[in-house]
């Protein structure tokens, strides 16, 4: 009996400690989720030096509904004089002819924004988008920025923007196509990314995400034969609008700049 007590006593303490740790992690995650949700409801357009548009899907030079909603918000802020410089961000997926930044720039120029007032930063995720944007803006002294993205992604974008030396203000798009219950998974994943990023650092979390992407077998990549040759690319001004099926995919592809299972940054 004594031996049994001697063995089970440490085990009970271990279980208690584990339960406390799990409870603490759950509370921390819940608080982070609330913070992400509260920030998604903030809209604070102030006079700033630049507007940073977080990238999202594009289809052969045509912005997806999600990217278009972000660009339209940036256009509105620009037209109202909140800032006189826009930074479009986002790179491209294998096989794409245009980056998200190039597509955003072409869209805004088509809406009347002078090309000289638009910069491009072609990052592949939230961290690199904002780090590259900061590299463009800091030498100009334009570090006070409005962050335009989906509401669920605003807190994370602002946290990363602060890490790379920018002073961000929340101006999430008011016309995001990701609405209702469809947005719940995005909030949950964003909260997880923010919770981890605040513990290990957003830059380190980005590096871990890059390692995870690099670990994907080459066979899973898009074969070169599937890529669109440059000669076959359609300029943004002449691109054919995506089909309804392609447009439906745009909501799920919003995770390119938000949290995704393969790249939580």
C-alpha positions as CSV (number, residue, x, y, z in Angstrom):
1,X,0.0,0.0,0.0
2,X,2.8,2.4,0.9
3,X,4.6,1.6,-2.4
4,X,1.3,2.2,-4.3
5,X,0.9,5.6,-2.7
6,X,4.5,6.5,-3.4
7,X,4.0,5.7,-7.1
8,X,0.6,7.4,-7.5
9,X,1.3,10.6,-5.6
10,X,3.7,12.0,-8.2
11,X,1.4,10.8,-10.9
12,X,-1.5,12.7,-9.4
13,X,0.6,15.9,-9.2
14,X,1.7,15.4,-12.8
15,X,-2.0,15.1,-13.9
16,X,-2.9,18.2,-11.8
17,X,0.0,20.2,-13.4
18,X,-1.0,19.1,-16.9
19,X,-4.7,20.1,-16.3
20,X,-3.5,23.5,-15.0
21,X,-1.3,24.0,-18.1
22,X,-4.1,23.0,-20.5
23,X,-6.6,25.3,-18.6
24,X,-4.1,28.2,-18.8
25,X,-3.5,27.6,-22.5
26,X,-7.3,27.5,-23.1
27,X,-7.8,30.8,-21.3
28,X,-4.9,32.4,-23.1
29,X,-6.3,31.3,-26.5
30,X,-9.8,32.5,-25.5
31,X,-8.4,35.9,-24.5
32,X,-6.5,36.1,-27.8
33,X,-9.6,35.1,-29.8
34,X,-11.6,37.9,-28.1
35,X,-8.8,40.4,-28.9
36,X,-8.8,39.3,-32.6
37,X,-12.6,39.6,-32.7
38,X,-12.6,43.1,-31.1
39,X,-9.9,44.4,-33.5
40,X,-11.9,43.1,-36.4
41,X,-14.7,45.5,-35.4
42,X,-12.4,48.5,-35.2
43,X,-12.2,50.9,-38.1
44,X,-9.9,53.8,-37.4
45,X,-9.0,55.8,-40.6
46,X,-6.7,58.6,-39.6
47,X,-4.3,60.8,-41.6
48,X,-1.3,58.5,-42.4
49,X,1.7,58.3,-44.7
50,X,0.7,55.2,-46.6
51,X,-2.0,52.6,-47.0
52,X,-0.8,48.9,-47.0
53,X,-3.1,46.5,-48.7
54,X,-2.6,42.8,-47.7
55,X,-2.5,40.5,-50.7
56,X,-5.1,37.8,-51.5
57,X,-5.9,35.6,-54.5
58,X,-5.8,36.8,-58.1
59,X,-6.6,34.9,-61.3
60,X,-4.5,35.8,-64.3
61,X,-4.4,39.5,-63.4
62,X,-8.0,39.7,-62.1
63,X,-8.4,40.3,-58.4
64,X,-10.5,37.7,-56.5
65,X,-13.6,39.1,-54.8
66,X,-11.6,39.1,-51.5
67,X,-8.6,41.0,-53.0
68,X,-11.0,43.4,-54.8
69,X,-12.8,44.2,-51.5
70,X,-9.4,45.1,-50.0
71,X,-8.4,47.2,-53.0
72,X,-11.7,49.0,-53.0
73,X,-11.2,50.0,-49.4
74,X,-7.7,51.3,-50.1
75,X,-9.1,53.2,-53.0
76,X,-11.7,54.8,-50.8
77,X,-9.2,55.8,-48.2
78,X,-6.9,57.2,-50.9
79,X,-9.6,59.2,-52.5
80,X,-10.7,60.7,-49.2
81,X,-7.1,61.9,-48.6
82,X,-6.1,59.7,-45.6
83,X,-2.9,58.9,-47.4
84,X,-1.3,59.6,-50.7
85,X,0.7,56.4,-51.1
86,X,-0.5,52.8,-51.5
87,X,1.6,49.7,-51.0
88,X,0.1,46.6,-52.7
89,X,1.5,43.3,-51.3
90,X,1.5,39.6,-52.3
91,X,3.5,37.3,-54.5
92,X,2.2,34.5,-56.7
93,X,1.5,30.8,-56.7
94,X,3.4,28.4,-58.9
95,X,2.1,28.8,-62.5
96,X,0.7,32.3,-62.0
97,X,1.6,34.9,-64.5
98,X,1.1,37.9,-62.2
99,X,1.7,38.6,-58.5
100,X,-1.0,39.8,-56.2
101,X,0.8,43.1,-55.9
102,X,1.0,43.5,-59.7
103,X,-2.7,42.7,-60.0
104,X,-3.5,45.2,-57.2
105,X,-1.5,47.9,-58.8
106,X,-3.1,47.4,-62.2
107,X,-6.6,47.4,-60.6
108,X,-5.9,50.7,-58.8
109,X,-4.3,52.4,-61.8
110,X,-7.5,51.4,-63.7
111,X,-9.5,53.2,-61.0
112,X,-7.6,56.4,-61.5
113,X,-4.8,56.1,-58.9
114,X,-1.5,57.5,-60.3
115,X,1.0,54.7,-60.9
116,X,3.6,56.8,-59.1
117,X,1.6,56.6,-55.9
118,X,1.7,52.8,-55.8
119,X,4.5,50.6,-54.5
120,X,4.7,46.8,-54.7
121,X,5.9,44.4,-52.1
122,X,5.7,40.8,-53.2
123,X,5.8,38.7,-50.1
124,X,4.2,35.2,-49.9
125,X,2.7,35.5,-46.4
126,X,1.8,38.1,-43.8
127,X,5.3,38.5,-42.4
128,X,7.1,38.8,-45.7
129,X,4.4,41.1,-47.1
130,X,4.8,43.6,-44.2
131,X,8.6,43.2,-43.8
132,X,9.1,44.0,-47.5
133,X,6.6,46.9,-47.3
134,X,8.5,48.2,-44.3
135,X,11.8,48.0,-46.3
136,X,10.2,50.3,-48.9
137,X,8.6,52.7,-46.5
138,X,11.2,53.2,-43.8
139,X,13.8,54.9,-46.0
140,X,11.1,57.3,-47.1
141,X,10.1,58.0,-43.5
142,X,6.6,56.8,-44.2
143,X,6.1,54.5,-41.2
144,X,2.6,55.6,-40.1
145,X,0.3,53.3,-42.1
146,X,-3.3,52.2,-42.5
147,X,-3.6,48.4,-42.7
148,X,-6.3,47.2,-45.2
149,X,-7.2,43.5,-45.0
150,X,-10.1,41.3,-44.0
151,X,-11.5,42.0,-40.5
152,X,-10.4,38.6,-39.1
153,X,-6.9,39.3,-40.3
154,X,-6.5,42.8,-38.9
155,X,-5.1,42.1,-35.5
156,X,-2.4,39.7,-36.8
157,X,-1.4,42.2,-39.6
158,X,-1.1,45.0,-37.1
159,X,0.9,42.9,-34.7
160,X,3.4,42.0,-37.5
161,X,3.4,45.5,-38.8
162,X,4.5,46.7,-35.3
163,X,7.2,44.1,-35.2
164,X,8.7,45.3,-38.5
165,X,8.8,48.9,-37.4
166,X,5.6,50.4,-38.7
167,X,2.9,52.2,-36.8
168,X,-0.4,50.6,-37.9
169,X,-4.0,51.8,-37.8
170,X,-6.9,49.4,-38.4
171,X,-8.9,50.0,-41.6
172,X,-10.3,46.5,-42.5
173,X,-12.4,46.3,-45.6
174,X,-16.1,46.8,-45.0
175,X,-17.1,44.7,-48.0
176,X,-15.4,41.4,-47.4
177,X,-17.1,38.4,-49.2
178,X,-16.1,36.2,-46.3
179,X,-19.1,36.5,-44.0
180,X,-21.4,34.7,-41.6
181,X,-20.4,31.3,-40.3
182,X,-17.8,31.0,-43.1
183,X,-15.6,33.4,-41.3
184,X,-15.4,31.4,-38.0
185,X,-12.5,29.1,-39.1
186,X,-10.5,32.1,-40.1
187,X,-11.0,33.7,-36.7
188,X,-10.0,30.5,-35.0
189,X,-6.8,30.0,-37.1
190,X,-5.9,33.7,-36.8
191,X,-6.2,33.5,-33.0
192,X,-4.0,30.4,-33.0
193,X,-1.3,32.2,-35.1
194,X,-1.4,35.3,-33.0
195,X,-1.2,33.3,-29.7
196,X,1.8,31.4,-31.0
197,X,3.4,34.5,-32.5
198,X,3.3,36.4,-29.3
199,X,5.1,33.5,-27.5
200,X,7.8,32.6,-30.0
201,X,7.9,35.8,-32.0
202,X,6.2,36.4,-35.4
203,X,9.5,36.3,-37.3
204,X,10.4,32.9,-35.8
205,X,6.9,31.6,-36.5
206,X,7.3,32.7,-40.1
207,X,10.6,30.8,-40.3
208,X,9.0,27.7,-38.9
209,X,6.2,28.0,-41.5
210,X,8.9,28.3,-44.2
211,X,10.5,25.1,-43.0
212,X,7.1,23.3,-43.1
213,X,6.6,24.5,-46.7
214,X,10.1,23.3,-47.6
215,X,9.3,19.9,-46.1
216,X,6.5,19.3,-48.6
217,X,7.6,16.6,-51.1
218,X,8.6,17.9,-54.6
219,X,5.9,15.7,-56.1
220,X,3.3,17.9,-54.4
221,X,4.5,21.0,-56.3
222,X,3.0,22.2,-59.6
223,X,4.9,20.6,-62.4
224,X,6.7,23.0,-64.7
225,X,4.6,21.8,-67.6
226,X,1.5,23.1,-65.8
227,X,2.9,26.7,-65.5
228,X,1.6,29.4,-67.8
229,X,4.3,30.4,-70.2
230,X,5.0,34.1,-70.2
231,X,4.1,34.4,-73.9
232,X,0.6,33.0,-73.1
233,X,0.0,35.3,-70.2
234,X,-2.9,37.8,-70.5
235,X,-2.2,41.4,-69.4
236,X,-4.4,42.5,-66.4
237,X,-6.3,44.9,-68.6
238,X,-7.3,42.1,-71.0
239,X,-7.7,39.2,-68.6
240,X,-10.9,37.2,-68.8
241,X,-13.0,37.4,-65.6
242,X,-12.9,34.2,-63.5
243,X,-15.8,31.8,-63.7
244,X,-18.2,31.5,-60.8
245,X,-16.4,28.4,-59.7
246,X,-13.1,30.2,-59.6
247,X,-14.7,33.1,-57.6
248,X,-16.0,30.6,-55.0
249,X,-12.5,29.5,-54.5
250,X,-11.3,33.0,-53.6
251,X,-12.8,32.9,-50.1
252,X,-10.8,29.9,-49.1
253,X,-7.7,31.3,-50.7
254,X,-7.9,34.4,-48.4
255,X,-5.8,32.3,-46.1
256,X,-2.8,33.2,-48.3
257,X,-2.4,36.3,-46.2
258,X,-4.2,34.9,-43.1
259,X,-3.5,31.7,-41.2
260,X,-3.4,28.5,-43.1
261,X,-2.6,24.9,-42.0
262,X,0.6,24.9,-44.1
263,X,1.8,28.3,-43.2
264,X,0.9,29.7,-39.8
265,X,2.9,32.9,-39.5
